[in-house]
């Protein structure tokens, strides 16, 4: 049993991945955390979509919280996350940046205030090795915008060709890939004769690592349930 003065013990489901190494470095720099794969207080999974059932099963079997930072999950993932969250705390975070979590709140509020008369476009840029598009963060921001409007996401993706007049109420997504870009996201609100652009720039994976540790801290002592990074920033 962990006591309050002991570091939070973290097990990394994919310790040799880029995010696994970044989280290990962030944990090593903080006395509040320790990497312990055998006696963990919380599991962090930044692996691949195919590994989701295994990581959730491990958390449920051990009776400990889990943070899922994997992107590109398929349609069956929601059911798996929901099922596991009935037994243990599950934090699903396609992006663990605290800045992005705050951006989602601002996007929702902007969409609510500006209304459907303003068009919404979301652009994202990532490194050449990223496999999924649009990014999980772009989709998260699209969901926030739709929530602000009180509608479902009516997505327009990858425009190409003719007769592409904008659909009323649509949220457009555009994805760029190249170089070593960690992550850039812009949400454009395009109104009559004016524009509002809300942006986030990731300069290092360490921002995601530090956010993941904040998420791990948040999960300790929580009841079973499905959480997001909004819950984390709401607790700060």
Secondary structure as a PSIPRED ss2 file (coil, helix, strand):
# PSIPRED VFORMAT (PSIPRED V4.0)

   1 X C   1.000  0.000  0.000
   2 X C   1.000  0.000  0.000
   3 X C   1.000  0.000  0.000
   4 X C   1.000  0.000  0.000
   5 X C   1.000  0.000  0.000
   6 X C   1.000  0.000  0.000
   7 X C   1.000  0.000  0.000
   8 X E   0.000  0.000  1.000
   9 X E   0.000  0.000  1.000
  10 X E   0.000  0.000  1.000
  11 X E   0.000  0.000  1.000
  12 X E   0.000  0.000  1.000
  13 X C   1.000  0.000  0.000
  14 X C   1.000  0.000  0.000
  15 X C   1.000  0.000  0.000
  16 X C   1.000  0.000  0.000
  17 X C   1.000  0.000  0.000
  18 X H   0.000  1.000  0.000
  19 X H   0.000  1.000  0.000
  20 X H   0.000  1.000  0.000
  21 X H   0.000  1.000  0.000
  22 X H   0.000  1.000  0.000
  23 X H   0.000  1.000  0.000
  24 X H   0.000  1.000  0.000
  25 X H   0.000  1.000  0.000
  26 X H   0.000  1.000  0.000
  27 X H   0.000  1.000  0.000
  28 X H   0.000  1.000  0.000
  29 X C   1.000  0.000  0.000
  30 X C   1.000  0.000  0.000
  31 X C   1.000  0.000  0.000
  32 X C   1.000  0.000  0.000
  33 X E   0.000  0.000  1.000
  34 X E   0.000  0.000  1.000
  35 X E   0.000  0.000  1.000
  36 X C   1.000  0.000  0.000
  37 X C   1.000  0.000  0.000
  38 X C   1.000  0.000  0.000
  39 X C   1.000  0.000  0.000
  40 X C   1.000  0.000  0.000
  41 X C   1.000  0.000  0.000
  42 X E   0.000  0.000  1.000
  43 X E   0.000  0.000  1.000
  44 X E   0.000  0.000  1.000
  45 X E   0.000  0.000  1.000
  46 X C   1.000  0.000  0.000
  47 X C   1.000  0.000  0.000
  48 X C   1.000  0.000  0.000
  49 X H   0.000  1.000  0.000
  50 X H   0.000  1.000  0.000
  51 X H   0.000  1.000  0.000
  52 X H   0.000  1.000  0.000
  53 X H   0.000  1.000  0.000
  54 X H   0.000  1.000  0.000
  55 X H   0.000  1.000  0.000
  56 X H   0.000  1.000  0.000
  57 X H   0.000  1.000  0.000
  58 X H   0.000  1.000  0.000
  59 X H   0.000  1.000  0.000
  60 X H   0.000  1.000  0.000
  61 X H   0.000  1.000  0.000
  62 X H   0.000  1.000  0.000
  63 X C   1.000  0.000  0.000
  64 X C   1.000  0.000  0.000
  65 X E   0.000  0.000  1.000
  66 X E   0.000  0.000  1.000
  67 X E   0.000  0.000  1.000
  68 X E   0.000  0.000  1.000
  69 X C   1.000  0.000  0.000
  70 X C   1.000  0.000  0.000
  71 X C   1.000  0.000  0.000
  72 X C   1.000  0.000  0.000
  73 X C   1.000  0.000  0.000
  74 X C   1.000  0.000  0.000
  75 X C   1.000  0.000  0.000
  76 X C   1.000  0.000  0.000
  77 X H   0.000  1.000  0.000
  78 X H   0.000  1.000  0.000
  79 X H   0.000  1.000  0.000
  80 X H   0.000  1.000  0.000
  81 X H   0.000  1.000  0.000
  82 X H   0.000  1.000  0.000
  83 X H   0.000  1.000  0.000
  84 X H   0.000  1.000  0.000
  85 X H   0.000  1.000  0.000
  86 X C   1.000  0.000  0.000
  87 X C   1.000  0.000  0.000
  88 X C   1.000  0.000  0.000
  89 X E   0.000  0.000  1.000
  90 X E   0.000  0.000  1.000
  91 X E   0.000  0.000  1.000
  92 X E   0.000  0.000  1.000
  93 X C   1.000  0.000  0.000
  94 X C   1.000  0.000  0.000
  95 X C   1.000  0.000  0.000
  96 X C   1.000  0.000  0.000
  97 X C   1.000  0.000  0.000
  98 X H   0.000  1.000  0.000
  99 X H   0.000  1.000  0.000
 100 X H   0.000  1.000  0.000
 101 X H   0.000  1.000  0.000
 102 X H   0.000  1.000  0.000
 103 X H   0.000  1.000  0.000
 104 X H   0.000  1.000  0.000
 105 X H   0.000  1.000  0.000
 106 X H   0.000  1.000  0.000
 107 X H   0.000  1.000  0.000
 108 X H   0.000  1.000  0.000
 109 X H   0.000  1.000  0.000
 110 X H   0.000  1.000  0.000
 111 X H   0.000  1.000  0.000
 112 X H   0.000  1.000  0.000
 113 X H   0.000  1.000  0.000
 114 X H   0.000  1.000  0.000
 115 X C   1.000  0.000  0.000
 116 X C   1.000  0.000  0.000
 117 X C   1.000  0.000  0.000
 118 X C   1.000  0.000  0.000
 119 X E   0.000  0.000  1.000
 120 X E   0.000  0.000  1.000
 121 X E   0.000  0.000  1.000
 122 X E   0.000  0.000  1.000
 123 X E   0.000  0.000  1.000
 124 X E   0.000  0.000  1.000
 125 X E   0.000  0.000  1.000
 126 X E   0.000  0.000  1.000
 127 X C   1.000  0.000  0.000
 128 X C   1.000  0.000  0.000
 129 X C   1.000  0.000  0.000
 130 X C   1.000  0.000  0.000
 131 X C   1.000  0.000  0.000
 132 X C   1.000  0.000  0.000
 133 X C   1.000  0.000  0.000
 134 X C   1.000  0.000  0.000
 135 X C   1.000  0.000  0.000
 136 X H   0.000  1.000  0.000
 137 X H   0.000  1.000  0.000
 138 X H   0.000  1.000  0.000
 139 X H   0.000  1.000  0.000
 140 X H   0.000  1.000  0.000
 141 X H   0.000  1.000  0.000
 142 X H   0.000  1.000  0.000
 143 X H   0.000  1.000  0.000
 144 X H   0.000  1.000  0.000
 145 X H   0.000  1.000  0.000
 146 X H   0.000  1.000  0.000
 147 X H   0.000  1.000  0.000
 148 X H   0.000  1.000  0.000
 149 X H   0.000  1.000  0.000
 150 X C   1.000  0.000  0.000
 151 X C   1.000  0.000  0.000
 152 X C   1.000  0.000  0.000
 153 X C   1.000  0.000  0.000
 154 X C   1.000  0.000  0.000
 155 X E   0.000  0.000  1.000
 156 X E   0.000  0.000  1.000
 157 X E   0.000  0.000  1.000
 158 X C   1.000  0.000  0.000
 159 X C   1.000  0.000  0.000
 160 X C   1.000  0.000  0.000
 161 X C   1.000  0.000  0.000
 162 X C   1.000  0.000  0.000
 163 X C   1.000  0.000  0.000
 164 X C   1.000  0.000  0.000
 165 X C   1.000  0.000  0.000
 166 X C   1.000  0.000  0.000
 167 X C   1.000  0.000  0.000
 168 X C   1.000  0.000  0.000
 169 X C   1.000  0.000  0.000
 170 X C   1.000  0.000  0.000
 171 X E   0.000  0.000  1.000
 172 X E   0.000  0.000  1.000
 173 X E   0.000  0.000  1.000
 174 X E   0.000  0.000  1.000
 175 X E   0.000  0.000  1.000
 176 X E   0.000  0.000  1.000
 177 X E   0.000  0.000  1.000
 178 X C   1.000  0.000  0.000
 179 X C   1.000  0.000  0.000
 180 X C   1.000  0.000  0.000
 181 X C   1.000  0.000  0.000
 182 X C   1.000  0.000  0.000
 183 X E   0.000  0.000  1.000
 184 X E   0.000  0.000  1.000
 185 X E   0.000  0.000  1.000
 186 X E   0.000  0.000  1.000
 187 X E   0.000  0.000  1.000
 188 X E   0.000  0.000  1.000
 189 X E   0.000  0.000  1.000
 190 X E   0.000  0.000  1.000
 191 X E   0.000  0.000  1.000
 192 X C   1.000  0.000  0.000
 193 X C   1.000  0.000  0.000
 194 X E   0.000  0.000  1.000
 195 X E   0.000  0.000  1.000
 196 X E   0.000  0.000  1.000
 197 X E   0.000  0.000  1.000
 198 X E   0.000  0.000  1.000
 199 X E   0.000  0.000  1.000
 200 X E   0.000  0.000  1.000
 201 X E   0.000  0.000  1.000
 202 X E   0.000  0.000  1.000
 203 X C   1.000  0.000  0.000
 204 X C   1.000  0.000  0.000
 205 X C   1.000  0.000  0.000
 206 X H   0.000  1.000  0.000
 207 X H   0.000  1.000  0.000
 208 X H   0.000  1.000  0.000
 209 X H   0.000  1.000  0.000
 210 X H   0.000  1.000  0.000
 211 X H   0.000  1.000  0.000
 212 X H   0.000  1.000  0.000
 213 X H   0.000  1.000  0.000
 214 X H   0.000  1.000  0.000
 215 X H   0.000  1.000  0.000
 216 X H   0.000  1.000  0.000
 217 X H   0.000  1.000  0.000
 218 X H   0.000  1.000  0.000
 219 X H   0.000  1.000  0.000
 220 X C   1.000  0.000  0.000
 221 X C   1.000  0.000  0.000
 222 X C   1.000  0.000  0.000
 223 X C   1.000  0.000  0.000
 224 X C   1.000  0.000  0.000
 225 X E   0.000  0.000  1.000
 226 X E   0.000  0.000  1.000
 227 X E   0.000  0.000  1.000
 228 X C   1.000  0.000  0.000
 229 X H   0.000  1.000  0.000
 230 X H   0.000  1.000  0.000
 231 X H   0.000  1.000  0.000
 232 X H   0.000  1.000  0.000
 233 X H   0.000  1.000  0.000
 234 X H   0.000  1.000  0.000
 235 X C   1.000  0.000  0.000
 236 X C   1.000  0.000  0.000
